[in-house]
């Protein structure tokens, strides 16, 4: 996720805590950006897990993925 989007998430979070609050459009933007961030983190975690090998007495084996 680009730094500009992360900065925008932070900016909207700060604004939501003020007396001014967020407009409906800003709330929708915040929700969309947060969802994009979550999906980005999930992809990153999956990539890390895909590179993990389990070592047992028979050797190293890649982690099995559940459906």
mmCIF file of the N, C-alpha and C atoms, coordinates in Angstrom:
data_MODEL
# 
_entry.id   MODEL 
# 
loop_
_atom_site.group_PDB 
_atom_site.id 
_atom_site.type_symbol 
_atom_site.label_atom_id 
_atom_site.label_alt_id 
_atom_site.label_comp_id 
_atom_site.label_asym_id 
_atom_site.label_entity_id 
_atom_site.label_seq_id 
_atom_site.pdbx_PDB_ins_code 
_atom_site.Cartn_x 
_atom_site.Cartn_y 
_atom_site.Cartn_z 
_atom_site.occupancy 
_atom_site.B_iso_or_equiv 
_atom_site.pdbx_formal_charge 
_atom_site.auth_seq_id 
_atom_site.auth_comp_id 
_atom_site.auth_asym_id 
_atom_site.auth_atom_id 
_atom_site.pdbx_PDB_model_num 
ATOM 1   N N  . UNK A 1 1  ? 0.850   -1.169  0.000  1.00 0.00 ? 1  UNK A N  1 
ATOM 2   C CA . UNK A 1 1  ? 0.000   0.000   0.000  1.00 0.00 ? 1  UNK A CA 1 
ATOM 3   C C  . UNK A 1 1  ? 0.896   1.231   0.000  1.00 0.00 ? 1  UNK A C  1 
ATOM 4   N N  . UNK A 1 2  ? 0.533   2.202   -0.808 1.00 0.00 ? 2  UNK A N  1 
ATOM 5   C CA . UNK A 1 2  ? 1.359   3.403   -0.939 1.00 0.00 ? 2  UNK A CA 1 
ATOM 6   C C  . UNK A 1 2  ? 1.317   4.260   0.330  1.00 0.00 ? 2  UNK A C  1 
ATOM 7   N N  . UNK A 1 3  ? 2.408   4.961   0.560  1.00 0.00 ? 3  UNK A N  1 
ATOM 8   C CA . UNK A 1 3  ? 2.522   5.812   1.738  1.00 0.00 ? 3  UNK A CA 1 
ATOM 9   C C  . UNK A 1 3  ? 1.449   6.900   1.751  1.00 0.00 ? 3  UNK A C  1 
ATOM 10  N N  . UNK A 1 4  ? 1.069   7.416   0.583  1.00 0.00 ? 4  UNK A N  1 
ATOM 11  C CA . UNK A 1 4  ? 0.028   8.456   0.508  1.00 0.00 ? 4  UNK A CA 1 
ATOM 12  C C  . UNK A 1 4  ? -1.283  7.945   1.096  1.00 0.00 ? 4  UNK A C  1 
ATOM 13  N N  . UNK A 1 5  ? -1.625  6.708   0.799  1.00 0.00 ? 5  UNK A N  1 
ATOM 14  C CA . UNK A 1 5  ? -2.867  6.142   1.313  1.00 0.00 ? 5  UNK A CA 1 
ATOM 15  C C  . UNK A 1 5  ? -2.785  5.918   2.819  1.00 0.00 ? 5  UNK A C  1 
ATOM 16  N N  . UNK A 1 6  ? -1.628  5.480   3.299  1.00 0.00 ? 6  UNK A N  1 
ATOM 17  C CA . UNK A 1 6  ? -1.454  5.303   4.737  1.00 0.00 ? 6  UNK A CA 1 
ATOM 18  C C  . UNK A 1 6  ? -1.567  6.647   5.456  1.00 0.00 ? 6  UNK A C  1 
ATOM 19  N N  . UNK A 1 7  ? -0.973  7.674   4.867  1.00 0.00 ? 7  UNK A N  1 
ATOM 20  C CA . UNK A 1 7  ? -1.071  9.012   5.447  1.00 0.00 ? 7  UNK A CA 1 
ATOM 21  C C  . UNK A 1 7  ? -2.518  9.491   5.473  1.00 0.00 ? 7  UNK A C  1 
ATOM 22  N N  . UNK A 1 8  ? -3.264  9.180   4.414  1.00 0.00 ? 8  UNK A N  1 
ATOM 23  C CA . UNK A 1 8  ? -4.663  9.598   4.344  1.00 0.00 ? 8  UNK A CA 1 
ATOM 24  C C  . UNK A 1 8  ? -5.494  8.873   5.406  1.00 0.00 ? 8  UNK A C  1 
ATOM 25  N N  . UNK A 1 9  ? -5.210  7.599   5.641  1.00 0.00 ? 9  UNK A N  1 
ATOM 26  C CA . UNK A 1 9  ? -5.903  6.862   6.704  1.00 0.00 ? 9  UNK A CA 1 
ATOM 27  C C  . UNK A 1 9  ? -5.659  7.550   8.043  1.00 0.00 ? 9  UNK A C  1 
ATOM 28  N N  . UNK A 1 10 ? -4.425  7.916   8.308  1.00 0.00 ? 10 UNK A N  1 
ATOM 29  C CA . UNK A 1 10 ? -4.079  8.591   9.565  1.00 0.00 ? 10 UNK A CA 1 
ATOM 30  C C  . UNK A 1 10 ? -4.757  9.951   9.662  1.00 0.00 ? 10 UNK A C  1 
ATOM 31  N N  . UNK A 1 11 ? -4.762  10.675  8.568  1.00 0.00 ? 11 UNK A N  1 
ATOM 32  C CA . UNK A 1 11 ? -5.392  12.000  8.537  1.00 0.00 ? 11 UNK A CA 1 
ATOM 33  C C  . UNK A 1 11 ? -6.889  11.893  8.853  1.00 0.00 ? 11 UNK A C  1 
ATOM 34  N N  . UNK A 1 12 ? -7.555  10.932  8.229  1.00 0.00 ? 12 UNK A N  1 
ATOM 35  C CA . UNK A 1 12 ? -8.989  10.756  8.475  1.00 0.00 ? 12 UNK A CA 1 
ATOM 36  C C  . UNK A 1 12 ? -9.252  10.301  9.909  1.00 0.00 ? 12 UNK A C  1 
ATOM 37  N N  . UNK A 1 13 ? -8.387  9.466   10.451 1.00 0.00 ? 13 UNK A N  1 
ATOM 38  C CA . UNK A 1 13 ? -8.545  9.017   11.839 1.00 0.00 ? 13 UNK A CA 1 
ATOM 39  C C  . UNK A 1 13 ? -8.415  10.196  12.800 1.00 0.00 ? 13 UNK A C  1 
ATOM 40  N N  . UNK A 1 14 ? -7.428  11.062  12.552 1.00 0.00 ? 14 UNK A N  1 
ATOM 41  C CA . UNK A 1 14 ? -7.263  12.247  13.402 1.00 0.00 ? 14 UNK A CA 1 
ATOM 42  C C  . UNK A 1 14 ? -8.486  13.152  13.305 1.00 0.00 ? 14 UNK A C  1 
ATOM 43  N N  . UNK A 1 15 ? -8.967  13.365  12.092 1.00 0.00 ? 15 UNK A N  1 
ATOM 44  C CA . UNK A 1 15 ? -10.113 14.251  11.890 1.00 0.00 ? 15 UNK A CA 1 
ATOM 45  C C  . UNK A 1 15 ? -11.373 13.684  12.539 1.00 0.00 ? 15 UNK A C  1 
ATOM 46  N N  . UNK A 1 16 ? -11.507 12.359  12.539 1.00 0.00 ? 16 UNK A N  1 
ATOM 47  C CA . UNK A 1 16 ? -12.704 11.745  13.131 1.00 0.00 ? 16 UNK A CA 1 
ATOM 48  C C  . UNK A 1 16 ? -12.772 11.968  14.634 1.00 0.00 ? 16 UNK A C  1 
ATOM 49  N N  . UNK A 1 17 ? -11.631 12.206  15.264 1.00 0.00 ? 17 UNK A N  1 
ATOM 50  C CA . UNK A 1 17 ? -11.585 12.426  16.706 1.00 0.00 ? 17 UNK A CA 1 
ATOM 51  C C  . UNK A 1 17 ? -11.782 13.886  17.086 1.00 0.00 ? 17 UNK A C  1 
ATOM 52  N N  . UNK A 1 18 ? -11.926 14.768  16.099 1.00 0.00 ? 18 UNK A N  1 
ATOM 53  C CA . UNK A 1 18 ? -12.142 16.177  16.386 1.00 0.00 ? 18 UNK A CA 1 
ATOM 54  C C  . UNK A 1 18 ? -13.640 16.456  16.489 1.00 0.00 ? 18 UNK A C  1 
ATOM 55  N N  . UNK A 1 19 ? -13.976 17.663  16.939 1.00 0.00 ? 19 UNK A N  1 
ATOM 56  C CA . UNK A 1 19 ? -15.381 18.064  17.040 1.00 0.00 ? 19 UNK A CA 1 
ATOM 57  C C  . UNK A 1 19 ? -16.024 18.144  15.651 1.00 0.00 ? 19 UNK A C  1 
ATOM 58  N N  . UNK A 1 20 ? -15.214 18.449  14.654 1.00 0.00 ? 20 UNK A N  1 
ATOM 59  C CA . UNK A 1 20 ? -15.719 18.561  13.280 1.00 0.00 ? 20 UNK A CA 1 
ATOM 60  C C  . UNK A 1 20 ? -16.197 17.218  12.748 1.00 0.00 ? 20 UNK A C  1 
ATOM 61  N N  . UNK A 1 21 ? -15.466 16.157  13.049 1.00 0.00 ? 21 UNK A N  1 
ATOM 62  C CA . UNK A 1 21 ? -15.828 14.823  12.588 1.00 0.00 ? 21 UNK A CA 1 
ATOM 63  C C  . UNK A 1 21 ? -15.639 14.645  11.093 1.00 0.00 ? 21 UNK A C  1 
ATOM 64  N N  . UNK A 1 22 ? -16.165 13.548  10.570 1.00 0.00 ? 22 UNK A N  1 
ATOM 65  C CA . UNK A 1 22 ? -16.031 13.220  9.154  1.00 0.00 ? 22 UNK A CA 1 
ATOM 66  C C  . UNK A 1 22 ? -17.361 13.409  8.439  1.00 0.00 ? 22 UNK A C  1 
ATOM 67  N N  . UNK A 1 23 ? -17.266 13.786  7.179  1.00 0.00 ? 23 UNK A N  1 
ATOM 68  C CA . UNK A 1 23 ? -18.459 13.837  6.340  1.00 0.00 ? 23 UNK A CA 1 
ATOM 69  C C  . UNK A 1 23 ? -18.791 12.409  5.914  1.00 0.00 ? 23 UNK A C  1 
ATOM 70  N N  . UNK A 1 24 ? -19.964 12.227  5.320  1.00 0.00 ? 24 UNK A N  1 
ATOM 71  C CA . UNK A 1 24 ? -20.338 10.891  4.841  1.00 0.00 ? 24 UNK A CA 1 
ATOM 72  C C  . UNK A 1 24 ? -19.356 10.394  3.788  1.00 0.00 ? 24 UNK A C  1 
ATOM 73  N N  . UNK A 1 25 ? -18.921 11.295  2.908  1.00 0.00 ? 25 UNK A N  1 
ATOM 74  C CA . UNK A 1 25 ? -17.965 10.919  1.856  1.00 0.00 ? 25 UNK A CA 1 
ATOM 75  C C  . UNK A 1 25 ? -16.632 10.511  2.469  1.00 0.00 ? 25 UNK A C  1 
ATOM 76  N N  . UNK A 1 26 ? -16.197 11.229  3.492  1.00 0.00 ? 26 UNK A N  1 
ATOM 77  C CA . UNK A 1 26 ? -14.929 10.898  4.146  1.00 0.00 ? 26 UNK A CA 1 
ATOM 78  C C  . UNK A 1 26 ? -15.036 9.574   4.901  1.00 0.00 ? 26 UNK A C  1 
ATOM 79  N N  . UNK A 1 27 ? -16.187 9.306   5.525  1.00 0.00 ? 27 UNK A N  1 
ATOM 80  C CA . UNK A 1 27 ? -16.388 8.025   6.201  1.00 0.00 ? 27 UNK A CA 1 
ATOM 81  C C  . UNK A 1 27 ? -16.311 6.872   5.207  1.00 0.00 ? 27 UNK A C  1 
ATOM 82  N N  . UNK A 1 28 ? -16.929 7.059   4.046  1.00 0.00 ? 28 UNK A N  1 
ATOM 83  C CA . UNK A 1 28 ? -16.887 6.020   3.011  1.00 0.00 ? 28 UNK A CA 1 
ATOM 84  C C  . UNK A 1 28 ? -15.454 5.823   2.513  1.00 0.00 ? 28 UNK A C  1 
ATOM 85  N N  . UNK A 1 29 ? -14.726 6.930   2.319  1.00 0.00 ? 29 UNK A N  1 
ATOM 86  C CA . UNK A 1 29 ? -13.323 6.845   1.888  1.00 0.00 ? 29 UNK A CA 1 
ATOM 87  C C  . UNK A 1 29 ? -12.499 6.126   2.947  1.00 0.00 ? 29 UNK A C  1 
ATOM 88  N N  . UNK A 1 30 ? -12.720 6.443   4.203  1.00 0.00 ? 30 UNK A N  1 
ATOM 89  C CA . UNK A 1 30 ? -11.983 5.823   5.299  1.00 0.00 ? 30 UNK A CA 1 
ATOM 90  C C  . UNK A 1 30 ? -12.237 4.312   5.326  1.00 0.00 ? 30 UNK A C  1 
ATOM 91  N N  . UNK A 1 31 ? -13.479 3.914   5.177  1.00 0.00 ? 31 UNK A N  1 
ATOM 92  C CA . UNK A 1 31 ? -13.808 2.488   5.178  1.00 0.00 ? 31 UNK A CA 1 
ATOM 93  C C  . UNK A 1 31 ? -13.142 1.771   4.015  1.00 0.00 ? 31 UNK A C  1 
ATOM 94  N N  . UNK A 1 32 ? -13.156 2.390   2.828  1.00 0.00 ? 32 UNK A N  1 
ATOM 95  C CA . UNK A 1 32 ? -12.533 1.779   1.649  1.00 0.00 ? 32 UNK A CA 1 
ATOM 96  C C  . UNK A 1 32 ? -11.021 1.654   1.833  1.00 0.00 ? 32 UNK A C  1 
ATOM 97  N N  . UNK A 1 33 ? -10.395 2.701   2.352  1.00 0.00 ? 33 UNK A N  1 
ATOM 98  C CA . UNK A 1 33 ? -8.946  2.666   2.580  1.00 0.00 ? 33 UNK A CA 1 
ATOM 99  C C  . UNK A 1 33 ? -8.575  1.626   3.634  1.00 0.00 ? 33 UNK A C  1 
ATOM 100 N N  . UNK A 1 34 ? -9.366  1.534   4.677  1.00 0.00 ? 34 UNK A N  1 
ATOM 101 C CA . UNK A 1 34 ? -9.094  0.542   5.719  1.00 0.00 ? 34 UNK A CA 1 
ATOM 102 C C  . UNK A 1 34 ? -9.215  -0.874  5.166  1.00 0.00 ? 34 UNK A C  1 
ATOM 103 N N  . UNK A 1 35 ? -10.240 -1.106  4.341  1.00 0.00 ? 35 UNK A N  1 
ATOM 104 C CA . UNK A 1 35 ? -10.421 -2.428  3.747  1.00 0.00 ? 35 UNK A CA 1 
ATOM 105 C C  . UNK A 1 35 ? -9.239  -2.770  2.838  1.00 0.00 ? 35 UNK A C  1 
ATOM 106 N N  . UNK A 1 36 ? -8.793  -1.792  2.058  1.00 0.00 ? 36 UNK A N  1 
ATOM 107 C CA . UNK A 1 36 ? -7.629  -2.005  1.190  1.00 0.00 ? 36 UNK A CA 1 
ATOM 108 C C  . UNK A 1 36 ? -6.391  -2.326  2.028  1.00 0.00 ? 36 UNK A C  1 
ATOM 109 N N  . UNK A 1 37 ? -6.229  -1.629  3.153  1.00 0.00 ? 37 UNK A N  1 
ATOM 110 C CA . UNK A 1 37 ? -5.097  -1.869  4.045  1.00 0.00 ? 37 UNK A CA 1 
ATOM 111 C C  . UNK A 1 37 ? -5.150  -3.291  4.612  1.00 0.00 ? 37 UNK A C  1 
ATOM 112 N N  . UNK A 1 38 ? -6.325  -3.714  5.039  1.00 0.00 ? 38 UNK A N  1 
ATOM 113 C CA . UNK A 1 38 ? -6.481  -5.058  5.596  1.00 0.00 ? 38 UNK A CA 1 
ATOM 114 C C  . UNK A 1 38 ? -6.136  -6.111  4.553  1.00 0.00 ? 38 UNK A C  1 
ATOM 115 N N  . UNK A 1 39 ? -6.625  -5.942  3.338  1.00 0.00 ? 39 UNK A N  1 
ATOM 116 C CA . UNK A 1 39 ? -6.325  -6.899  2.270  1.00 0.00 ? 39 UNK A CA 1 
ATOM 117 C C  . UNK A 1 39 ? -4.830  -6.924  1.968  1.00 0.00 ? 39 UNK A C  1 
ATOM 118 N N  . UNK A 1 40 ? -4.195  -5.771  1.995  1.00 0.00 ? 40 UNK A N  1 
ATOM 119 C CA . UNK A 1 40 ? -2.752  -5.693  1.763  1.00 0.00 ? 40 UNK A CA 1 
ATOM 120 C C  . UNK A 1 40 ? -1.986  -6.447  2.856  1.00 0.00 ? 40 UNK A C  1 
ATOM 121 N N  . UNK A 1 41 ? -2.410  -6.286  4.101  1.00 0.00 ? 41 UNK A N  1 
ATOM 122 C CA . UNK A 1 41 ? -1.759  -6.981  5.206  1.00 0.00 ? 41 UNK A CA 1 
ATOM 123 C C  . UNK A 1 41 ? -1.969  -8.497  5.100  1.00 0.00 ? 41 UNK A C  1 
ATOM 124 N N  . UNK A 1 42 ? -3.159  -8.921  4.689  1.00 0.00 ? 42 UNK A N  1 
ATOM 125 C CA . UNK A 1 42 ? -3.427  -10.353 4.513  1.00 0.00 ? 42 UNK A CA 1 
ATOM 126 C C  . UNK A 1 42 ? -2.518  -10.948 3.438  1.00 0.00 ? 42 UNK A C  1 
ATOM 127 N N  . UNK A 1 43 ? -2.374  -10.231 2.312  1.00 0.00 ? 43 UNK A N  1 
ATOM 128 C CA . UNK A 1 43 ? -1.494  -10.722 1.244  1.00 0.00 ? 43 UNK A CA 1 
ATOM 129 C C  . UNK A 1 43 ? -0.060  -10.847 1.738  1.00 0.00 ? 43 UNK A C  1 
ATOM 130 N N  . UNK A 1 44 ? 0.381   -9.860  2.488  1.00 0.00 ? 44 UNK A N  1 
ATOM 131 C CA . UNK A 1 44 ? 1.739   -9.868  3.013  1.00 0.00 ? 44 UNK A CA 1 
ATOM 132 C C  . UNK A 1 44 ? 1.945   -11.048 3.967  1.00 0.00 ? 44 UNK A C  1 
ATOM 133 N N  . UNK A 1 45 ? 0.989   -11.279 4.840  1.00 0.00 ? 45 UNK A N  1 
ATOM 134 C CA . UNK A 1 45 ? 1.088   -12.392 5.783  1.00 0.00 ? 45 UNK A CA 1 
ATOM 135 C C  . UNK A 1 45 ? 1.088   -13.729 5.052  1.00 0.00 ? 45 UNK A C  1 
ATOM 136 N N  . UNK A 1 46 ? 0.222   -13.871 4.053  1.00 0.00 ? 46 UNK A N  1 
ATOM 137 C CA . UNK A 1 46 ? 0.191   -15.118 3.278  1.00 0.00 ? 46 UNK A CA 1 
ATOM 138 C C  . UNK A 1 46 ? 1.531   -15.367 2.594  1.00 0.00 ? 46 UNK A C  1 
ATOM 139 N N  . UNK A 1 47 ? 2.126   -14.320 2.042  1.00 0.00 ? 47 UNK A N  1 
ATOM 140 C CA . UNK A 1 47 ? 3.422   -14.463 1.373  1.00 0.00 ? 47 UNK A CA 1 
ATOM 141 C C  . UNK A 1 47 ? 4.485   -14.920 2.365  1.00 0.00 ? 47 UNK A C  1 
ATOM 142 N N  . UNK A 1 48 ? 4.469   -14.361 3.566  1.00 0.00 ? 48 UNK A N  1 
ATOM 143 C CA . UNK A 1 48 ? 5.430   -14.772 4.580  1.00 0.00 ? 48 UNK A CA 1 
ATOM 144 C C  . UNK A 1 48 ? 5.215   -16.232 4.978  1.00 0.00 ? 48 UNK A C  1 
ATOM 145 N N  . UNK A 1 49 ? 3.963   -16.608 5.178  1.00 0.00 ? 49 UNK A N  1 
ATOM 146 C CA . UNK A 1 49 ? 3.663   -17.981 5.574  1.00 0.00 ? 49 UNK A CA 1 
ATOM 147 C C  . UNK A 1 49 ? 4.009   -18.974 4.478  1.00 0.00 ? 49 UNK A C  1 
ATOM 148 N N  . UNK A 1 50 ? 3.861   -18.572 3.229  1.00 0.00 ? 50 UNK A N  1 
ATOM 149 C CA . UNK A 1 50 ? 4.205   -19.456 2.113  1.00 0.00 ? 50 UNK A CA 1 
ATOM 150 C C  . UNK A 1 50 ? 5.700   -19.763 2.067  1.00 0.00 ? 50 UNK A C  1 
ATOM 151 N N  . UNK A 1 51 ? 6.509   -18.931 2.704  1.00 0.00 ? 51 UNK A N  1 
ATOM 152 C CA . UNK A 1 51 ? 7.957   -19.130 2.701  1.00 0.00 ? 51 UNK A CA 1 
ATOM 153 C C  . UNK A 1 51 ? 8.473   -19.806 3.967  1.00 0.00 ? 51 UNK A C  1 
ATOM 154 N N  . UNK A 1 52 ? 7.569   -20.331 4.787  1.00 0.00 ? 52 UNK A N  1 
ATOM 155 C CA . UNK A 1 52 ? 7.964   -20.999 6.024  1.00 0.00 ? 52 UNK A CA 1 
ATOM 156 C C  . UNK A 1 52 ? 7.990   -22.503 5.792  1.00 0.00 ? 52 UNK A C  1 
ATOM 157 N N  . UNK A 1 53 ? 9.055   -23.139 6.242  1.00 0.00 ? 53 UNK A N  1 
ATOM 158 C CA . UNK A 1 53 ? 9.172   -24.587 6.191  1.00 0.00 ? 53 UNK A CA 1 
ATOM 159 C C  . UNK A 1 53 ? 9.101   -25.142 7.605  1.00 0.00 ? 53 UNK A C  1 
ATOM 160 N N  . UNK A 1 54 ? 8.383   -26.248 7.748  1.00 0.00 ? 54 UNK A N  1 
ATOM 161 C CA . UNK A 1 54 ? 8.305   -26.950 9.023  1.00 0.00 ? 54 UNK A CA 1 
ATOM 162 C C  . UNK A 1 54 ? 9.382   -28.031 8.996  1.00 0.00 ? 54 UNK A C  1 
ATOM 163 N N  . UNK A 1 55 ? 10.184  -28.076 10.036 1.00 0.00 ? 55 UNK A N  1 
ATOM 164 C CA . UNK A 1 55 ? 11.265  -29.054 10.109 1.00 0.00 ? 55 UNK A CA 1 
ATOM 165 C C  . UNK A 1 55 ? 10.887  -30.110 11.133 1.00 0.00 ? 55 UNK A C  1 
ATOM 166 N N  . UNK A 1 56 ? 10.897  -31.359 10.694 1.00 0.00 ? 56 UNK A N  1 
ATOM 167 C CA . UNK A 1 56 ? 10.661  -32.477 11.600 1.00 0.00 ? 56 UNK A CA 1 
ATOM 168 C C  . UNK A 1 56 ? 11.737  -33.525 11.372 1.00 0.00 ? 56 UNK A C  1 
ATOM 169 N N  . UNK A 1 57 ? 11.534  -34.699 11.939 1.00 0.00 ? 57 UNK A N  1 
ATOM 170 C CA . UNK A 1 57 ? 12.567  -35.736 11.840 1.00 0.00 ? 57 UNK A CA 1 
ATOM 171 C C  . UNK A 1 57 ? 12.799  -36.220 10.412 1.00 0.00 ? 57 UNK A C  1 
ATOM 172 N N  . UNK A 1 58 ? 11.856  -35.988 9.505  1.00 0.00 ? 58 UNK A N  1 
ATOM 173 C CA . UNK A 1 58 ? 12.024  -36.429 8.109  1.00 0.00 ? 58 UNK A CA 1 
ATOM 174 C C  . UNK A 1 58 ? 12.582  -35.326 7.210  1.00 0.00 ? 58 UNK A C  1 
ATOM 175 N N  . UNK A 1 59 ? 12.767  -34.139 7.745  1.00 0.00 ? 59 UNK A N  1 
ATOM 176 C CA . UNK A 1 59 ? 13.321  -33.036 6.958  1.00 0.00 ? 59 UNK A CA 1 
ATOM 177 C C  . UNK A 1 59 ? 12.423  -31.808 6.969  1.00 0.00 ? 59 UNK A C  1 
ATOM 178 N N  . UNK A 1 60 ? 12.690  -30.918 6.033  1.00 0.00 ? 60 UNK A N  1 
ATOM 179 C CA . UNK A 1 60 ? 11.933  -29.664 5.936  1.00 0.00 ? 60 UNK A CA 1 
ATOM 180 C C  . UNK A 1 60 ? 10.799  -29.823 4.935  1.00 0.00 ? 60 UNK A C  1 
ATOM 181 N N  . UNK A 1 61 ? 9.615   -29.302 5.328  1.00 0.00 ? 61 UNK A N  1 
ATOM 182 C CA . UNK A 1 61 ? 8.436   -29.374 4.469  1.00 0.00 ? 61 UNK A CA 1 
ATOM 183 C C  . UNK A 1 61 ? 7.750   -28.012 4.482  1.00 0.00 ? 61 UNK A C  1 
ATOM 184 N N  . UNK A 1 62 ? 7.218   -27.582 3.348  1.00 0.00 ? 62 UNK A N  1 
ATOM 185 C CA . UNK A 1 62 ? 6.487   -26.316 3.345  1.00 0.00 ? 62 UNK A CA 1 
ATOM 186 C C  . UNK A 1 62 ? 5.208   -26.432 4.176  1.00 0.00 ? 62 UNK A C  1 
ATOM 187 N N  . UNK A 1 63 ? 4.789   -25.309 4.744  1.00 0.00 ? 63 UNK A N  1 
ATOM 188 C CA . UNK A 1 63 ? 3.528   -25.300 5.495  1.00 0.00 ? 63 UNK A CA 1 
ATOM 189 C C  . UNK A 1 63 ? 2.400   -25.689 4.561  1.00 0.00 ? 63 UNK A C  1 
ATOM 190 N N  . UNK A 1 64 ? 1.467   -26.457 5.056  1.00 0.00 ? 64 UNK A N  1 
ATOM 191 C CA . UNK A 1 64 ? 0.313   -26.824 4.241  1.00 0.00 ? 64 UNK A CA 1 
ATOM 192 C C  . UNK A 1 64 ? -0.735  -25.727 4.364  1.00 0.00 ? 64 UNK A C  1 
ATOM 193 N N  . UNK A 1 65 ? -1.342  -25.411 3.249  1.00 0.00 ? 65 UNK A N  1 
ATOM 194 C CA . UNK A 1 65 ? -2.362  -24.374 3.221  1.00 0.00 ? 65 UNK A CA 1 
ATOM 195 C C  . UNK A 1 65 ? -3.727  -25.014 3.350  1.00 0.00 ? 65 UNK A C  1 
ATOM 196 N N  . UNK A 1 66 ? -4.546  -24.458 4.247  1.00 0.00 ? 66 UNK A N  1 
ATOM 197 C CA . UNK A 1 66 ? -5.927  -24.939 4.403  1.00 0.00 ? 66 UNK A CA 1 
ATOM 198 C C  . UNK A 1 66 ? -6.812  -24.221 3.407  1.00 0.00 ? 66 UNK A C  1 
ATOM 199 N N  . UNK A 1 67 ? -7.810  -24.908 2.958  1.00 0.00 ? 67 UNK A N  1 
ATOM 200 C CA . UNK A 1 67 ? -8.738  -24.314 1.996  1.00 0.00 ? 67 UNK A CA 1 
ATOM 201 C C  . UNK A 1 67 ? -9.764  -23.463 2.687  1.00 0.00 ? 67 UNK A C  1 
# 
